[in-house]
Amino acid sequence: MNGIRRCGWADHDPLMAAYHDAEWGVPERDPRMLWETLMLEGFQAGLSWIVVLRKREGFRKAFAGFDPEQVARFGETDVERLMGDPGIVRARAKIEATIAGARLYLAMRDRGEDFADYAWSFTGGAPIVGDGCHVPASTPLSERISKDMKKRGFKFVGPTIVYAWMQAVGIVDDHAADCFRRQGAG
């Protein structure tokens, strides 16, 4: 599309191209955005990212802009409301995991643990740059982070989901070797 060399997965759909060009792999340092992206990656489990991306604004509306304070107060009435919302992926376990995830995020914050500091602590605050050729589904690091998140109570944070999240938020730069967004390209 339009002559720009980008990662192959992003070159067939205008929405995916826009997401790739503006967001994917950009180091995210905002704790709330890191949490939102982790929750959305959890909704992707068993689906294609484009499904979640097309519904992202619906998710944001349904989950109060992914404001952890508001989402943490959601109860069974909200779960039922969300189960009837065609603007999101209607999976009870994922909805409940997002509500629980908001509570966990707030508990971390209340203990003085910033979610961004937590997320970036695994790499010393710097992105890991992949080789530009081989993109794994998971890595020993994503397995370690997944294990830690599960221990904390997060759900839908298996090693593959965690690795996809790491890529999305720029903890890992897995842009293709010839992609204009690859670190050091251009």
Secondary structure, 3 states (H helix, E strand, C coil): CCCCCCCHHHCCCHHHHHHHHHCCCCCCCCHHHHHHHHHHHHHHCCCCHHHHHHHHHHHHHHCHHHCHHHHCCCCHHHHHHHHCCCCCCCCHHHHHHHHHHHHHHHHHHHCCCCHHHHHHHCCCCCCEECCCCCCCCCCHHHHHHHHHHHHHCCCCCCHHHHHHHHHHCCCEECCCCCCCCCCCCC
